[in-house]
């Protein structure tokens, strides 16, 4: 945080002059509405049209070495390690959490189904879709400052969302979302523990995620898989998710067990997800398979087992047989990057649960953001007057990085963190405890584990006692 290379000023200035050339966008593409940056057009049907690109493209990281920073940190906790801003993306971690809501239609599907099995299938697809936006997102989100918040209301998608950084050491982010039709509540607290293992950085998930379907009086809980970024020293960065995710329906006793498979020696299992849904008597009701980077299908257990037996005997699915589903990896040239030999092999009779959204054509110049992610830091006209003063959109370091002002962003990042350290020392000197504003520590009513629960009142918009963190 606050790192500047010796020649960063010249490099960053040159990058700013080449913004238009690097982004390769025509004026009507980058600002279809004709309004100034940050404003949003309201269409005739009353739905807001959100921005489709960032003000400036991402800055190249090719001239910077992560190894020079991380070589002394092998096996250590990374939450306190200072990293140069060039390795960040212009979003706070609180905004990254909000990306869970990109596929909210899956929650709506779960709410609409009368069959509990179909509801669990939709919830399982939602849990997988929540990590899909991380694909190729190798930039590090900004660590939220203590007391930082983020709100998002999307009337077109039918939800509103609020999050707060409730602890700095350890870093804990709490969030709460509700349907505008009062049909669901989605909440949790996230504490990712980061470790550096020489060639990779691993983020171990901590914290419980809870989804309540109010119409059906059901509650589901789960924890995210482990995320790992490879080739942090040399080669092209690539990301995988692995580990077992258990989704429990606390009302029916049904459970969905999803295995996010590690890539293995030859990359055969890269990005694959396989699992099943079982009832309270442990009877398998259906099998789920797919890739968290592509799509998710489900079929009945008998069909799945029959298919697997035929596959082992070298039946219809011979690997040497050409198929439309076979693709070559875009990362063949990357060191230690396993080739992706094929996509999901469809099993006849399967039902599609979810498919990943296509990304914008200029996504590679925008930190590989999805269309949903591009809109998260949008500051619409008049919004500053109603936002909490602690909202991420008002952070000067993130705002400057988004605008391509990397030198200013780096200095602002250092200033904010120094301000945070000084405030912490002052509280320690005066023996004053930090009090969270919108969340309180309690017990998850379904798991019995420690959790951060929404205290309510945010959307009343009384921000008179919010801390000055920027």
Beta strands, then each sheet from edge to edge (+ up, - down):
strand 1: 41-42
strand 2: 48-49
strand 3: 88-92
strand 4: 140-142
strand 5: 149-154
strand 6: 159-167
strand 7: 172-179
strand 8: 184-190
strand 9: 193-196
strand 10: 200-204
strand 11: 209-213
strand 12: 218-222
strand 13: 226-230
strand 14: 238-249
strand 15: 255-260
strand 16: 272-278
strand 17: 284-291
strand 18: 295-299
strand 19: 351-355
strand 20: 439-443
strand 21: 450-454
sheet 1: 1+ 2-
sheet 2: 3+ 4+
sheet 3: 5+ 6- 7+ 8- 11+ 12- 14+ 13- 10+ 9-
sheet 4: 5+ 6- 7+ 8- 11+ 12- 14+ 15- 16+ 17- 18+ 19-
sheet 5: 20+ 21-
end
